[in-house]
Amino acid sequence: MCRSYSQASVRRGRRARRGPGLRHVRCASDGKVYICGQAGVILEGRNDHWKRIDSDRYRGLDLWSIEFVDETLYVAGMRMLLRRELDDWVPATEVGPCNGTVGYLAAHNGVMWSAGEGDLLRCERHQWTKIR
């Protein structure tokens, strides 16, 4: 269970600064929490220790969703999907043949779903299928 992000810790924090909106939160098996949002924001941390993860690959783009599949972290914008490898983000080229829009990600038991702007995609074992 993810215990790194709670209403109590939010209330104890300082007055919120205005900035890019945060859209999606995912907890890793090691207890780290990942958050993505507008203007290319990706945060990694736990409790009171947070850092911003920056990359030229998505700087300034709105990020809609962040998800783990088989311990691999993915982040999606409306027209791109990136996969975290070591300390870098690389395009998830396996989605290319579907020519679909991505956006919101959901995963369970090794299968990832993506609901984009008019597209529904399913990925299992790095093989993408366009549903509609």
Buried (B, 14 or more C-beta within 10 A) or exposed (E): EEEBBEEEEEEEEEEEEEEBEBBBBBBBEEEBBBBBBBEBBBBBBBEEEEEEBEBEBBEEBBBBBBBBBEEBBBBBBBEBBBBBEEEEBEEBEBBEEBEBBBBBBEBEEEEBBBBBEEBBBBBEEBEBEBEE
